[in-house]
Amino acid sequence: MTATETRIGRTTLKNPVICGSGEHVLTEAGLRSALAAGVGAVVAKSVNETQAAKDQLDRTDYALLDGDWNRLPWDFTAPRNATLACRSGLQTMDFDAWLEITARLDAEAAKTGQYVIGSIILADLDAAVDMAKQVQAAGIRILEYNVGTPYGDEAAGVVTTERATERVTEIVRAVCDVVDIPVWLKITGQSENVAALAKAALDGGAEAVSLMGRFLGMIPELDTQAPLLGTNLGTGGGWALPVTCYWLSKSRAQLGPDAAVIGMNGARSGEDVLRMMLAGAHAVQISSAVWTNGFDVLANAVETVKTYLEARGDTATGIIGRAADQVVPFSALPQRPGFWEQFAPPGAV
């Protein structure tokens, strides 16, 4: 393996940077732009069988916010600390057309050692199983099965936010039983135990787990005294990276170092890809930052990872979980009486 190669179950990626699903890859042009950036893989914009999910794309809206929750201009120069808040929807094109484009580009990507991954979001399980069969029959080499969209509670029956471990195992097994290609399950972060959901996914036959989906939130605006964009929103940004790294580390501890876990939610750069890998990720998806800052984000991330590994004489597989494996329990930390006082504000001591 080369220094940047990483392994996800049966799949070897040329580098650990994955372009995650989103509006930036709704089109063939977007998919080609992601591949041209040199990523190991790109996940096509998700589909399912419901017309309501398609219709939702025409109700989308987006806002970038600074650290004080004020709106920023959408000029593709979003600062690192920006939060993306949005309403989103699924791929609107006919499933057969989506299938043809995804399969054709995946076949092309194979020539350069890359992947174009098909993504299905769960609504009806029988429909998802049928679509998975068609994905495999079309020749697409990897299926992302998304059961962790943040919008499930707001769009019941259209998309799903699965939080019960038994249910996760059941629904992933239903798909894995009918296809032979690798299935990567995307799970929610809106859970009290994300690592348990990851285990449930692997128990059901998933070859890898992508953790974790964005969070649902609501942001009141002070001038209008109304909710930003009129409703509850999916939210993400660099602030989510510590939470994702925590669950990557906990998943590694509970599932073992060989469990293929993919980091997502909070990665905005190559440095963030490396941070998530040190926390236990075998590869990392970048999505929102591409939508807000363009495809150069991906190219820069690929180069950053390569330069970092070369400079340190490291390999991508060698750094996976290196920080996670050094986490010390609170009870094992040294006692330092009075140490806290040097951090206290004036008047507190």
C-alpha positions in Angstrom: 0.0 0.0 0.0 1.1 3.6 -0.6 1.4 6.0 2.3 -2.0 7.6 1.6 -4.0 4.4 1.0 -6.5 3.2 3.5 -8.7 0.1 3.9 -12.5 0.1 4.4 -13.5 -3.6 4.6 -12.9 -5.1 1.2 -12.2 -1.7 -0.3 -8.9 0.1 -0.7 -9.1 3.8 -1.2 -6.2 5.7 -2.8 -6.5 8.3 0.0 -8.8 8.7 3.0 -10.6 11.8 1.7 -14.2 11.2 0.6 -16.5 13.8 -0.8 -19.7 13.3 1.1 -23.2 13.4 -0.4 -25.0 16.8 -0.8 -26.3 19.3 -3.2 -22.8 19.8 -4.6 -23.0 16.4 -6.2 -26.6 16.5 -7.4 -25.3 16.7 -11.0 -22.9 14.8 -13.2 -20.8 17.9 -13.3 -20.5 18.0 -9.5 -19.5 14.4 -9.3 -16.9 14.9 -12.0 -15.5 18.0 -10.1 -15.2 15.9 -6.9 -13.3 13.2 -8.8 -11.1 15.8 -10.4 -10.1 17.0 -7.0 -8.4 13.6 -6.4 -10.5 12.2 -3.6 -10.6 8.5 -2.9 -14.3 8.4 -3.3 -17.4 10.5 -3.8 -20.9 9.7 -2.5 -23.6 10.7 -5.0 -26.5 12.7 -3.8 -28.9 10.4 -2.0 -32.2 9.1 -3.5 -35.2 7.2 -2.3 -38.6 6.3 -3.7 -40.7 9.1 -2.3 -42.0 12.0 -4.3 -42.2 14.1 -1.2 -38.4 13.8 -0.7 -37.9 15.0 -4.3 -40.3 17.9 -3.7 -38.4 19.0 -0.6 -35.5 20.0 -2.8 -37.7 22.8 -4.1 -38.3 24.0 -0.5 -34.6 24.2 0.5 -32.9 27.2 1.9 -29.4 27.8 3.3 -27.7 30.1 5.8 -24.2 30.6 6.9 -23.7 32.0 10.4 -20.7 33.4 12.3 -19.8 32.8 15.9 -22.5 35.3 17.1 -25.2 33.6 15.0 -25.3 36.5 12.5 -25.7 35.6 8.8 -22.6 35.6 6.6 -22.6 36.3 2.8 -22.7 33.2 0.6 -19.6 34.0 -1.4 -17.7 30.6 -1.1 -15.2 32.1 1.3 -16.9 30.9 4.5 -14.6 31.1 7.5 -13.5 28.0 9.3 -15.8 28.6 12.2 -19.0 29.2 10.1 -22.1 27.1 10.9 -24.2 25.9 8.0 -27.9 25.7 8.8 -30.3 24.5 6.1 -33.3 22.7 4.9 -32.4 20.0 2.4 -34.0 17.6 0.0 -33.1 14.5 -2.1 -32.1 13.9 -5.7 -35.0 15.0 -8.0 -34.0 13.1 -11.1 -35.7 9.8 -12.1 -34.1 6.8 -10.3 -33.1 5.1 -13.5 -31.4 8.3 -14.7 -29.5 8.6 -11.4 -28.6 5.0 -11.6 -27.2 5.3 -15.1 -25.1 8.4 -14.2 -23.8 6.9 -11.0 -22.9 3.6 -12.5 -21.2 5.1 -15.6 -19.1 7.5 -13.5 -18.2 4.7 -11.1 -16.9 2.7 -14.0 -14.9 5.6 -15.2 -13.6 6.3 -11.7 -12.3 2.7 -11.4 -9.7 3.5 -14.1 -8.2 6.1 -11.7 -8.5 4.0 -8.6 -11.5 6.0 -7.3 -15.1 5.2 -6.5 -18.5 6.8 -7.1 -20.8 5.5 -4.3 -24.5 5.2 -4.6 -26.5 6.5 -1.7 -30.0 5.4 -0.6 -31.9 7.1 2.2 -34.4 4.9 4.0 -38.1 5.6 3.8 -39.9 2.3 3.1 -37.7 -0.8 3.8 -39.1 -2.9 0.9 -38.4 -0.1 -1.5 -34.9 0.4 -0.1 -34.2 -3.3 -0.6 -35.4 -3.2 -4.2 -33.3 -0.1 -5.0 -30.2 -1.7 -3.4 -30.6 -4.7 -5.8 -30.8 -2.3 -8.7 -27.7 -0.4 -7.5 -25.7 -3.7 -7.5 -27.2 -4.8 -10.9 -26.1 -1.5 -12.4 -22.5 -2.3 -11.5 -22.1 0.3 -8.8 -19.3 -1.0 -6.5 -20.3 0.4 -3.1 -23.7 1.4 -1.5 -24.1 3.9 1.2 -27.3 3.2 3.1 -28.4 6.3 5.0 -30.6 5.8 8.1 -29.2 8.8 10.0 -30.5 12.0 8.2 -31.3 14.7 10.7 -34.7 15.4 9.2 -36.5 12.2 10.1 -38.6 13.7 12.9 -39.6 16.6 10.7 -40.4 14.5 7.6 -41.8 11.2 8.9 -42.3 8.6 6.1 -40.0 10.6 3.8 -36.6 10.1 5.4 -35.5 8.3 8.5 -33.5 9.0 11.7 -33.1 5.6 13.3 -32.1 5.5 16.9 -33.0 2.0 18.1 -30.2 -0.6 17.8 -32.5 -3.5 17.1 -34.1 -1.6 14.3 -30.7 -0.6 12.8 -29.6 -4.2 12.8 -32.9 -5.3 11.2 -32.9 -2.7 8.4 -29.2 -3.1 7.4 -29.5 -6.9 7.4 -32.5 -6.7 5.0 -30.2 -4.9 2.5 -27.1 -6.9 3.1 -28.9 -10.2 2.6 -29.8 -9.3 -1.0 -26.6 -7.7 -2.2 -22.9 -8.7 -2.3 -21.3 -5.3 -2.7 -20.1 -3.5 0.4 -22.8 -1.6 2.3 -21.7 1.4 4.3 -24.3 2.4 6.8 -24.7 6.1 7.7 -26.0 6.6 11.2 -27.3 9.5 13.2 -25.4 11.6 15.9 -28.8 12.3 17.6 -28.4 9.4 20.0 -27.2 8.8 23.5 -24.9 6.0 22.3 -23.6 6.4 18.8 -21.1 3.6 19.3 -24.0 1.2 20.1 -25.6 2.2 16.8 -22.3 1.5 15.0 -22.2 -2.0 16.6 -25.8 -2.6 15.5 -24.9 -1.7 12.0 -21.9 -4.1 11.9 -24.0 -6.8 13.5 -26.5 -6.5 10.6 -23.8 -7.0 8.0 -22.6 -3.5 7.2 -19.0 -3.4 6.0 -18.4 0.1 7.4 -20.2 2.7 9.4 -20.2 6.4 8.7 -20.7 8.4 11.8 -22.3 10.7 12.3 -25.2 12.6 10.7 -25.7 16.3 11.4 -27.9 17.6 14.2 -31.4 19.1 14.0 -31.7 22.6 15.5 -33.7 25.8 15.6 -32.1 29.3 15.6 -34.2 32.3 16.6 -33.3 35.6 14.8 -33.3 38.7 17.0 -34.4 41.2 14.4 -37.5 39.2 13.2 -38.0 37.2 16.4 -38.8 34.3 14.1 -36.9 31.0 13.4 -34.1 31.3 10.9 -35.4 30.2 7.5 -38.8 29.6 9.0 -38.4 26.1 10.5 -36.1 23.6 12.2 -32.8 23.1 10.4 -30.0 20.6 9.9 -26.9 22.2 11.4 -23.2 21.5 11.0 -19.8 23.1 11.2 -16.3 22.7 12.6 -17.7 22.9 16.1 -19.0 19.3 15.6 -15.5 17.8 15.1 -14.8 17.2 18.9 -18.2 15.4 19.2 -17.5 13.2 16.1 -14.0 12.4 17.4 -15.4 11.4 20.7 -17.7 8.9 19.1 -15.0 7.7 16.8 -12.8 7.0 19.8 -15.6 5.3 21.8 -16.5 3.2 18.8 -12.9 2.1 18.3 -12.7 1.2 22.0 -16.0 -0.9 21.9 -15.7 -2.4 18.5 -12.0 -2.9 18.1 -9.4 -1.4 15.8 -10.4 -3.5 12.8 -14.0 -2.2 12.7 -14.2 0.1 9.6 -15.5 3.5 10.8 -15.8 6.5 8.6 -15.8 10.0 10.2 -18.1 12.8 9.1 -19.7 15.9 10.6 -17.2 18.7 11.4 -14.3 18.0 8.9 -13.6 21.1 6.8 -9.9 20.5 5.8 -7.1 18.0 5.5 -6.1 18.7 9.0 -9.6 17.7 10.2 -9.3 14.5 8.2 -6.1 13.7 10.0 -7.7 14.6 13.4 -10.6 12.2 12.8 -8.2 9.5 11.6 -6.2 9.9 14.8 -9.5 9.5 16.7 -10.2 6.2 14.9 -11.6 7.0 11.4 -10.4 4.8 8.5 -11.5 7.5 6.1 -13.3 10.9 6.4 -16.2 12.5 4.5 -16.2 16.2 3.8 -19.5 17.6 2.6 -20.8 21.0 3.9 -17.4 22.7 3.4 -17.5 21.7 -0.3 -21.0 23.2 -0.6 -20.0 26.5 1.1 -16.4 26.8 -0.2 -16.1 24.8 -3.4 -14.3 21.8 -4.7 -10.8 23.2 -3.9 -11.6 22.2 -0.3 -11.2 18.5 -1.4 -8.1 19.0 -3.5 -6.4 20.9 -0.6 -7.4 18.2 1.9 -5.9 15.4 -0.3 -2.7 17.4 -0.6 -2.6 18.2 3.1 -3.0 14.6 4.1 -0.3 13.5 1.7 2.2 16.2 2.8 1.6 15.4 6.5 2.2 11.7 6.1 5.3 12.2 4.0 6.8 14.8 6.4 6.4 12.4 9.4 7.2 9.2 7.6 3.7 7.9 8.5 1.0 6.1 6.6 -2.7 6.6 6.6 -3.3 3.2 8.1 -0.6 3.7 10.7 -2.2 6.8 12.3 -5.7 5.4 12.6 -6.7 5.6 16.2 -3.3 6.7 17.5 -4.8 9.5 19.7 -7.9 7.4 20.6 -5.6 4.7 22.0 -4.0 7.2 24.3 -7.2 8.4 26.0 -6.8 8.2 29.8 -9.8 7.7 32.1 -10.6 10.6 34.4 -9.9 8.4 37.4 -6.3 7.7 36.2 -5.4 11.4 35.8 -3.1 13.0 38.4 -4.5 15.0 41.3 -3.5 18.7 41.3 -5.2 20.4 44.3 -5.9 24.1 43.6 -4.8 23.8 40.0 -8.2 25.1 38.8 -7.7 28.5 40.6 -5.3 29.8 37.9 -8.1 29.5 35.3 -10.8 31.1 37.4 -12.0 34.6 36.5 -11.4 37.6 38.8 -13.6 37.5 41.8 -14.2 33.7 41.7 -11.4 32.9 44.2 
